[in-house]
Amino acid sequence: MDALSILQESEKSFFSQFQKTYNSLLESRVSIANDALERLKKSSGKHMRPTILALSNRLAGGEVGEEAACMASVIELLHTASLIHDDVIDNSTLRRGKETLNAIYNNHIAVLVGDLLLTTVFDYGLNHFSKDILQIVARTGRSLCEGELQQLAESQHTERLSIARYNEIIYHKTASLFEASAALGGMIAGASPEVLGKLFSIGKCIGMAFQIKDDMLDYVGDEKIGKPLGNDLVEGKVTLPLLVLLERADSASYAKLMQRIEDSRSDLTVRNELIAYTVQNGGIDYAKNRMLEYVSQAKQLLASFEESRARNQMIDLLDWMVQRSY
């Protein structure tokens, strides 16, 4: 059992309530939608965001009770909706080793199921949470959409790619939801503005580090337990390990490398060569150092909290994130 599983096992009551509420929200009176939602119930992810919400709630003095579990369900619904829409946009046929909704049904149904989840988020939220909490949820949903739009614009490669824009994209697409999870855990516990500010920052750092690690695994991951290597390249996504090499290239080298990136989308040989080139020229080392910087920032912020089980578990979570292979 890895560190994440051990941590989640220690909050068994919270995760049991979370799963119960989450599953109850994945229901519809329309048969085809209900069939799709049943499939979602069976495709469980890492539950990173509920985990962060629970730990942040404890850090802020909360008891990780029913309200925290219900809030985690809302956050996970928002995350799931964004994944469904991402799969449609990317024409993905597999997620976590299972067929995506757009592959099973079609894009129209998948988009509407994603929309159904989004409306469920706010219908449920309006009946259970305050305006302040719902504002964070709404802003996070907007951020997820903006991140996807930024990434689509970036994939056109009409301008020279940059690490600055990459950072903006992964903040909106990934870190904003981690940030919200940490902050909402604190809000439910009645945290002070000072503590909330720290939790926002901790959540953002974890989210940025998590996404960079994901992007590294696209080059050096274990295909037996994770996604296929080079999957981002197939989808036309240029992430940090390769992006840093583009930033260092002169105009001629940049043009050649961009052509190789384009060719790699449909040519496995070119794709494997590009992966090897990225690893050999320091792209993974650079990305790892950036990830560790975010992890270090999060640990520095955690050091300002009194020693507690929650603080130690958050540190364990950060260490697991660095070492994870899936």
Secondary structure as GFF3:
##gff-version 3
##sequence-region A 1 326
A	DSSP	alpha_helix	3	9	.	.	.	ID=ss1
A	DSSP	alpha_helix	12	25	.	.	.	ID=ss2
A	DSSP	alpha_helix	31	42	.	.	.	ID=ss3
A	DSSP	alpha_helix	48	59	.	.	.	ID=ss4
A	DSSP	alpha_helix	66	90	.	.	.	ID=ss5
A	DSSP	beta_strand	94	95	.	.	.	ID=ss6
A	DSSP	beta_strand	98	99	.	.	.	ID=ss7
A	DSSP	alpha_helix	101	104	.	.	.	ID=ss8
A	DSSP	alpha_helix	107	128	.	.	.	ID=ss9
A	DSSP	alpha_helix	131	155	.	.	.	ID=ss10
A	DSSP	alpha_helix	163	170	.	.	.	ID=ss11
A	DSSP	pi_helix	171	175	.	.	.	ID=ss12
A	DSSP	alpha_helix	176	188	.	.	.	ID=ss13
A	DSSP	alpha_helix	193	220	.	.	.	ID=ss14
A	DSSP	alpha_helix	231	234	.	.	.	ID=ss15
A	DSSP	alpha_helix	240	248	.	.	.	ID=ss16
A	DSSP	alpha_helix	251	264	.	.	.	ID=ss17
A	DSSP	alpha_helix	268	280	.	.	.	ID=ss18
A	DSSP	alpha_helix	283	302	.	.	.	ID=ss19
A	DSSP	alpha_helix	309	323	.	.	.	ID=ss20
###
